[in-house]
């Protein structure tokens, strides 16, 4: 599962029902983050990241993010 604290605008994510989309806004609230996503089908949804179990849509993004953090 994706760490909701690391989600940012422009990230590509996947939802099990709505498919893939691009994060357009984030709002941290307590132990979750409300994420606004414009899905590839044209729909825009606001979802709680933890409850909706979002995943990174492009696994290579995750590998490059890990490489950047290990270089610090």
Residue frames relative to the residue before (quaternion, step in Angstrom):
aa qw qx qy qz dx dy dz
X 1.0000 0.0000 0.0000 0.0000 0.00 0.00 0.00
X 0.5321 -0.6547 0.4600 0.2768 3.52 -1.14 0.77
X 0.4310 -0.6720 0.5389 0.2688 3.59 -1.00 0.85
X 0.3891 -0.7709 0.4553 0.2171 3.58 -0.34 1.27
X 0.6219 0.5582 -0.3571 0.4172 3.63 1.10 -0.50
X 0.6942 0.4714 -0.2717 0.4712 3.59 1.21 -0.34
X 0.4831 0.6553 -0.4443 0.3738 3.61 1.27 -0.02
X 0.0413 0.8012 -0.5947 0.0511 3.57 -0.93 0.91
X 0.6928 -0.4523 0.3515 0.4381 3.56 -1.30 0.30
X 0.7749 0.3360 -0.2685 0.4632 3.53 -1.04 0.86
X 0.5220 0.6300 -0.4238 0.3886 3.61 1.21 -0.29
X 0.3211 -0.7034 0.5991 0.2075 3.53 -1.18 0.68
X 0.0177 -0.8130 0.5803 -0.0452 3.56 -0.71 1.12
X 0.2714 -0.7394 0.5941 0.1633 3.53 -1.35 0.34
X 0.1279 -0.7522 0.6436 0.0604 3.54 -1.08 0.90
X 0.5698 -0.6540 0.3753 0.3267 3.59 -0.91 0.89
X 0.7511 0.3566 -0.2215 0.5095 3.63 1.08 -0.55
X 0.7625 0.4051 -0.1995 0.4633 3.59 0.92 -0.92
X 0.4923 -0.6760 0.4226 0.3493 3.60 1.23 -0.25
X 0.7314 -0.4146 0.3199 0.4368 3.54 -1.22 -0.61
X 0.0932 0.7906 -0.6010 0.0715 3.51 -1.21 0.62
X 0.4670 -0.6590 0.5229 0.2723 3.53 -1.38 0.06
X 0.4409 -0.6858 0.5183 0.2581 3.55 -0.93 0.97
X 0.1413 -0.8100 0.5661 0.0591 3.57 -0.80 1.04
X 0.7968 -0.0052 0.0004 0.6043 3.60 1.25 -0.34
X 0.1045 -0.7722 0.6223 0.0739 3.56 -1.24 0.51
X 0.0416 -0.7787 0.6260 0.0073 3.54 -1.18 0.69
X 0.2576 -0.7799 0.5499 0.1515 3.61 -0.26 1.23
X 0.0532 0.7761 -0.6246 0.0679 3.56 -0.90 0.99
X 0.8372 -0.1056 0.0343 0.5355 3.57 -0.46 1.21
X 0.7938 -0.2552 0.2268 0.5034 3.54 -0.81 -1.09
X 0.6894 0.3953 -0.2786 0.5394 3.60 1.18 0.48
X 0.2625 -0.7238 0.6057 0.2010 3.56 -1.33 -0.01
X 0.2971 -0.7080 0.6064 0.2068 3.57 -0.93 0.88
X 0.1096 -0.8097 0.5764 -0.0092 3.52 -0.66 1.21
X 0.2121 -0.7407 0.6239 0.1307 3.57 -0.88 0.98
X 0.0416 -0.8157 0.5751 -0.0459 3.54 -0.72 1.15
X 0.2201 -0.7190 0.6428 0.1462 3.55 -1.02 0.89
X 0.2402 -0.8046 0.5319 0.1092 3.54 -0.36 1.28
X 0.6519 -0.5580 0.3611 0.3650 3.53 -1.21 0.60
X 0.6395 0.5200 -0.3318 0.4590 3.62 1.20 -0.44
X 0.6298 -0.5640 0.3147 0.4316 3.60 1.33 0.06
X 0.5804 0.5913 -0.3724 0.4181 3.58 1.22 -0.35
X 0.1883 -0.7415 0.6307 0.1301 3.55 -1.18 0.65
X 0.0275 -0.8075 0.5881 -0.0366 3.56 -0.83 1.05
X 0.2510 -0.7007 0.6408 0.1883 3.54 -1.29 0.53
X 0.0127 0.8203 -0.5666 0.0764 3.55 -0.60 1.17
X 0.4309 -0.6228 0.5735 0.3123 3.54 -1.25 0.48
X 0.4634 -0.7333 0.4235 0.2610 3.56 -0.52 1.19
X 0.6892 0.4823 -0.3021 0.4484 3.61 0.81 -0.92
X 0.6904 0.4833 -0.2863 0.4558 3.57 0.83 -0.97
X 0.7270 0.4443 -0.2509 0.4595 3.60 0.92 -0.85
X 0.3173 -0.7898 0.4797 0.2133 3.61 1.29 -0.06
X 0.0682 0.8214 -0.5581 0.0963 3.57 0.75 1.06
X 0.1596 -0.7570 0.6262 0.0965 3.53 -1.24 0.59
X 0.5551 -0.5526 0.4865 0.3871 3.55 -1.28 0.35
X 0.4089 -0.7367 0.4860 0.2321 3.60 -0.79 0.99
X 0.7646 0.2674 -0.1425 0.5688 3.58 1.09 -0.70
X 0.3353 -0.7832 0.4840 0.1999 3.62 -0.22 1.23
X 0.5902 0.5675 -0.3845 0.4263 3.63 1.08 -0.51
X 0.5590 0.5882 -0.3854 0.4393 3.60 1.19 -0.52
X 0.6616 0.5102 -0.3032 0.4583 3.56 0.94 -0.93
X 0.6468 0.5118 -0.3238 0.4635 3.60 0.94 -0.82
X 0.6849 0.4704 -0.3053 0.4653 3.62 0.89 -0.84
X 0.6210 0.5258 -0.3457 0.4674 3.60 1.06 -0.64
X 0.6478 0.5041 -0.3203 0.4730 3.60 1.01 -0.75
X 0.6428 0.5202 -0.3233 0.4601 3.58 1.00 -0.75
X 0.6427 0.5158 -0.3241 0.4646 3.60 1.01 -0.77
X 0.6939 0.4722 -0.2956 0.4562 3.59 0.89 -0.87
X 0.6602 0.4959 -0.3217 0.4634 3.61 1.07 -0.59
X 0.6157 0.5518 -0.3410 0.4473 3.59 1.24 -0.38
X 0.5961 0.6018 -0.3575 0.3932 3.62 1.23 -0.40
